[in-house]
Amino acid sequence: MAMPWELAEYIMVVTWWSLAGWIAACVVLADEVACVLRRRENGVIRRPSLAY
């Protein structure tokens, strides 16, 4: 038996919105990481000064 068109369309829409949500979350996260790296606010990048 074949899949009804309505079910195929529903699966496609749910999959599309799920992927769109993941992509949006990744873009927002990448933007936040880039801002932190540009501002040098995280402690991993800062090197302690050797001059006392």
PADRENMAR-508905 format. One record per atom (N, C-alpha, C): residue number from 1; residue in three letters; x, y, z; chain. Coordinates in nm, 2 decimals, padded with zeros to 4 digits. Example, Ala and Ser with C-alpha at 12.3 -4.5 7.8 and 13.67 -1.06 7.14 Angstrom:
<node 1 "Ala" <01.32 -00.57 00.78> "A">,
<node 1 "Ala" <01.23 -00.45 00.78> "A">,
<node 1 "Ala" <01.32 -00.33 00.78> "A">,
<node 2 "Ser" <01.28 -00.22 00.71> "A">,
<node 2 "Ser" <01.37 -00.11 00.71> "A">,
<node 2 "Ser" <01.29 00.00 00.79> "A">,
This chain:
<node 1 "Met" <00.08 -00.12 00.00> "A">,
<node 1 "Met" <00.00 00.00 00.00> "A">,
<node 1 "Met" <00.09 00.12 00.00> "A">,
<node 2 "Ala" <00.05 00.22 -00.08> "A">,
<node 2 "Ala" <00.13 00.34 -00.09> "A">,
<node 2 "Ala" <00.10 00.44 00.02> "A">,
<node 3 "Met" <00.19 00.53 00.05> "A">,
<node 3 "Met" <00.18 00.63 00.15> "A">,
<node 3 "Met" <00.09 00.74 00.10> "A">,
<node 4 "Pro" <-00.01 00.79 00.18> "A">,
<node 4 "Pro" <-00.10 00.90 00.13> "A">,
<node 4 "Pro" <-00.01 01.03 00.12> "A">,
<node 5 "Trp" <-00.05 01.11 00.02> "A">,
<node 5 "Trp" <00.02 01.23 00.00> "A">,
<node 5 "Trp" <00.02 01.32 00.12> "A">,
<node 6 "Glu" <-00.09 01.33 00.20> "A">,
<node 6 "Glu" <-00.09 01.41 00.32> "A">,
<node 6 "Glu" <00.01 01.37 00.42> "A">,
<node 7 "Leu" <00.03 01.24 00.44> "A">,
<node 7 "Leu" <00.13 01.19 00.53> "A">,
<node 7 "Leu" <00.27 01.23 00.48> "A">,
<node 8 "Ala" <00.30 01.21 00.35> "A">,
<node 8 "Ala" <00.43 01.24 00.30> "A">,
<node 8 "Ala" <00.46 01.39 00.31> "A">,
<node 9 "Glu" <00.35 01.47 00.29> "A">,
<node 9 "Glu" <00.37 01.62 00.30> "A">,
<node 9 "Glu" <00.40 01.65 00.45> "A">,
<node 10 "Tyr" <00.33 01.59 00.54> "A">,
<node 10 "Tyr" <00.35 01.62 00.68> "A">,
<node 10 "Tyr" <00.49 01.58 00.73> "A">,
<node 11 "Ile" <00.54 01.46 00.68> "A">,
<node 11 "Ile" <00.67 01.42 00.72> "A">,
<node 11 "Ile" <00.77 01.52 00.66> "A">,
<node 12 "Met" <00.75 01.57 00.54> "A">,
<node 12 "Met" <00.84 01.66 00.48> "A">,
<node 12 "Met" <00.85 01.79 00.55> "A">,
<node 13 "Val" <00.73 01.84 00.59> "A">,
<node 13 "Val" <00.72 01.97 00.66> "A">,
<node 13 "Val" <00.79 01.96 00.80> "A">,
<node 14 "Val" <00.76 01.85 00.87> "A">,
<node 14 "Val" <00.82 01.83 01.00> "A">,
<node 14 "Val" <00.98 01.82 00.99> "A">,
<node 15 "Thr" <01.02 01.75 00.89> "A">,
<node 15 "Thr" <01.17 01.73 00.87> "A">,
<node 15 "Thr" <01.23 01.87 00.83> "A">,
<node 16 "Trp" <01.16 01.94 00.75> "A">,
<node 16 "Trp" <01.21 02.07 00.70> "A">,
<node 16 "Trp" <01.23 02.17 00.82> "A">,
<node 17 "Trp" <01.13 02.18 00.91> "A">,
<node 17 "Trp" <01.13 02.27 01.02> "A">,
<node 17 "Trp" <01.23 02.22 01.13> "A">,
<node 18 "Ser" <01.25 02.09 01.14> "A">,
<node 18 "Ser" <01.35 02.04 01.23> "A">,
<node 18 "Ser" <01.49 02.08 01.19> "A">,
<node 19 "Leu" <01.52 02.06 01.06> "A">,
<node 19 "Leu" <01.65 02.10 01.00> "A">,
<node 19 "Leu" <01.67 02.25 01.01> "A">,
<node 20 "Ala" <01.57 02.32 00.98> "A">,
<node 20 "Ala" <01.58 02.47 00.99> "A">,
<node 20 "Ala" <01.61 02.51 01.13> "A">,
<node 21 "Gly" <01.55 02.45 01.23> "A">,
<node 21 "Gly" <01.58 02.48 01.37> "A">,
<node 21 "Gly" <01.72 02.45 01.40> "A">,
<node 22 "Trp" <01.77 02.34 01.36> "A">,
<node 22 "Trp" <01.91 02.30 01.39> "A">,
<node 22 "Trp" <02.01 02.40 01.32> "A">,
<node 23 "Ile" <01.98 02.43 01.20> "A">,
<node 23 "Ile" <02.07 02.53 01.13> "A">,
<node 23 "Ile" <02.07 02.66 01.19> "A">,
<node 24 "Ala" <01.95 02.71 01.24> "A">,
<node 24 "Ala" <01.95 02.84 01.30> "A">,
<node 24 "Ala" <02.02 02.84 01.43> "A">,
<node 25 "Ala" <02.01 02.73 01.51> "A">,
<node 25 "Ala" <02.08 02.71 01.64> "A">,
<node 25 "Ala" <02.23 02.71 01.61> "A">,
<node 26 "Cys" <02.28 02.64 01.51> "A">,
<node 26 "Cys" <02.42 02.64 01.48> "A">,
<node 26 "Cys" <02.48 02.77 01.44> "A">,
<node 27 "Val" <02.40 02.85 01.36> "A">,
<node 27 "Val" <02.44 02.98 01.32> "A">,
<node 27 "Val" <02.45 03.08 01.44> "A">,
<node 28 "Val" <02.35 03.07 01.53> "A">,
<node 28 "Val" <02.35 03.16 01.65> "A">,
<node 28 "Val" <02.47 03.12 01.73> "A">,
<node 29 "Leu" <02.50 02.99 01.75> "A">,
<node 29 "Leu" <02.61 02.95 01.84> "A">,
<node 29 "Leu" <02.74 02.99 01.77> "A">,
<node 30 "Ala" <02.76 02.98 01.64> "A">,
<node 30 "Ala" <02.88 03.02 01.58> "A">,
<node 30 "Ala" <02.90 03.17 01.59> "A">,
<node 31 "Asp" <02.79 03.24 01.58> "A">,
<node 31 "Asp" <02.80 03.39 01.59> "A">,
<node 31 "Asp" <02.85 03.43 01.73> "A">,
<node 32 "Glu" <02.80 03.36 01.84> "A">,
<node 32 "Glu" <02.84 03.39 01.97> "A">,
<node 32 "Glu" <02.98 03.36 01.99> "A">,
<node 33 "Val" <03.03 03.24 01.94> "A">,
<node 33 "Val" <03.17 03.20 01.96> "A">,
<node 33 "Val" <03.26 03.30 01.89> "A">,
<node 34 "Ala" <03.22 03.34 01.77> "A">,
<node 34 "Ala" <03.30 03.44 01.69> "A">,
<node 34 "Ala" <03.31 03.57 01.77> "A">,
<node 35 "Cys" <03.20 03.62 01.83> "A">,
<node 35 "Cys" <03.21 03.74 01.91> "A">,
<node 35 "Cys" <03.30 03.73 02.02> "A">,
<node 36 "Val" <03.30 03.62 02.09> "A">,
<node 36 "Val" <03.39 03.60 02.21> "A">,
<node 36 "Val" <03.53 03.59 02.16> "A">,
<node 37 "Leu" <03.56 03.53 02.05> "A">,
<node 37 "Leu" <03.69 03.52 02.00> "A">,
<node 37 "Leu" <03.74 03.66 01.95> "A">,
<node 38 "Arg" <03.65 03.73 01.89> "A">,
<node 38 "Arg" <03.69 03.87 01.85> "A">,
<node 38 "Arg" <03.73 03.96 01.97> "A">,
<node 39 "Arg" <03.65 03.94 02.07> "A">,
<node 39 "Arg" <03.67 04.03 02.19> "A">,
<node 39 "Arg" <03.78 03.98 02.28> "A">,
<node 40 "Arg" <03.83 03.86 02.26> "A">,
<node 40 "Arg" <03.93 03.79 02.34> "A">,
<node 40 "Arg" <03.89 03.78 02.49> "A">,
<node 41 "Glu" <03.76 03.75 02.51> "A">,
<node 41 "Glu" <03.71 03.75 02.64> "A">,
<node 41 "Glu" <03.72 03.61 02.71> "A">,
<node 42 "Asn" <03.75 03.51 02.64> "A">,
<node 42 "Asn" <03.76 03.38 02.71> "A">,
<node 42 "Asn" <03.91 03.36 02.75> "A">,
<node 43 "Gly" <03.93 03.29 02.86> "A">,
<node 43 "Gly" <04.06 03.27 02.93> "A">,
<node 43 "Gly" <04.15 03.18 02.85> "A">,
<node 44 "Val" <04.10 03.10 02.76> "A">,
<node 44 "Val" <04.19 03.01 02.69> "A">,
<node 44 "Val" <04.29 03.09 02.60> "A">,
<node 45 "Ile" <04.24 03.19 02.54> "A">,
<node 45 "Ile" <04.32 03.26 02.44> "A">,
<node 45 "Ile" <04.42 03.36 02.50> "A">,
<node 46 "Arg" <04.37 03.42 02.61> "A">,
<node 46 "Arg" <04.46 03.51 02.68> "A">,
<node 46 "Arg" <04.59 03.44 02.74> "A">,
<node 47 "Arg" <04.70 03.50 02.71> "A">,
<node 47 "Arg" <04.82 03.45 02.77> "A">,
<node 47 "Arg" <04.87 03.54 02.88> "A">,
<node 48 "Pro" <04.91 03.48 02.99> "A">,
<node 48 "Pro" <04.95 03.57 03.10> "A">,
<node 48 "Pro" <05.08 03.65 03.07> "A">,
<node 49 "Ser" <05.08 03.77 03.12> "A">,
<node 49 "Ser" <05.19 03.85 03.09> "A">,
<node 49 "Ser" <05.31 03.81 03.17> "A">,
<node 50 "Leu" <05.43 03.80 03.11> "A">,
<node 50 "Leu" <05.55 03.76 03.18> "A">,
<node 50 "Leu" <05.62 03.88 03.24> "A">,
<node 51 "Ala" <05.58 04.00 03.20> "A">,
<node 51 "Ala" <05.64 04.13 03.25> "A">,
<node 51 "Ala" <05.58 04.16 03.38> "A">,
<node 52 "Tyr" <05.65 04.17 03.49> "A">,
<node 52 "Tyr" <05.60 04.21 03.62> "A">,
<node 52 "Tyr" <05.63 04.35 03.65> "A">,
